[in-house]
Amino acid sequence: MDITFVLPARCISYIISLTTPRDASRLSLACPAFKSAADSDSVWEKFLPSDYEEIISNSSSISASSLMITSLSKKDLYFYLCYNLSSSTIIRRAFR
């Protein structure tokens, strides 16, 4: 039985957004309905810091153009920030 017959895709996305990025990634492997929901921008926007646009514009460690960054899905942007922010940027944010 397809879970989307029981729950609309928006509900599945909302539920997944209440988990963690790791859980969302794992849930995307469970079934096609979960993959679609777990990969949606609405889920991954919840995992991004509220000031992620400011972080990108102020970070010297991100060398790619802002056009390329803004064209990424929220999921790709999340992982891009995880792997490309310097520790000094993270420390400065923590002690604001």
Secondary structure as the mmCIF struct_conf table of DSSP 4:
data_model
#
loop_
_struct_conf.conf_type_id
_struct_conf.id
_struct_conf.beg_label_comp_id
_struct_conf.beg_label_asym_id
_struct_conf.beg_label_seq_id
_struct_conf.end_label_comp_id
_struct_conf.end_label_asym_id
_struct_conf.end_label_seq_id
HELX_RH_3T_P HELX_RH_3T_P1 ILE A 3 PHE A 5
TURN_TY1_P TURN_TY1_P1 VAL A 6 VAL A 6
BEND BEND1 LEU A 7 LEU A 7
HELX_RH_AL_P HELX_RH_AL_P1 ALA A 9 SER A 17
TURN_TY1_P TURN_TY1_P2 LEU A 18 LEU A 18
BEND BEND2 THR A 19 THR A 19
HELX_RH_AL_P HELX_RH_AL_P2 PRO A 21 LEU A 27
TURN_TY1_P TURN_TY1_P3 SER A 28 ALA A 30
HELX_RH_AL_P HELX_RH_AL_P3 PRO A 32 ALA A 38
TURN_TY1_P TURN_TY1_P4 ASP A 39 ASP A 39
BEND BEND3 SER A 40 SER A 40
HELX_RH_AL_P HELX_RH_AL_P4 ASP A 41 PHE A 47
BEND BEND4 LEU A 48 LEU A 48
TURN_TY1_P TURN_TY1_P5 SER A 50 ASP A 51
HELX_RH_AL_P HELX_RH_AL_P5 TYR A 52 ASN A 58
BEND BEND5 SER A 60 SER A 61
BEND BEND6 ALA A 64 ALA A 64
HELX_RH_AL_P HELX_RH_AL_P6 SER A 66 THR A 70
TURN_TY1_P TURN_TY1_P6 SER A 71 SER A 71
BEND BEND7 LEU A 72 LEU A 72
HELX_RH_AL_P HELX_RH_AL_P7 LYS A 74 ASN A 84
BEND BEND8 LEU A 85 LEU A 85
HELX_RH_AL_P HELX_RH_AL_P8 SER A 87 ALA A 94
TURN_TY1_P TURN_TY1_P7 PHE A 95 PHE A 95
#
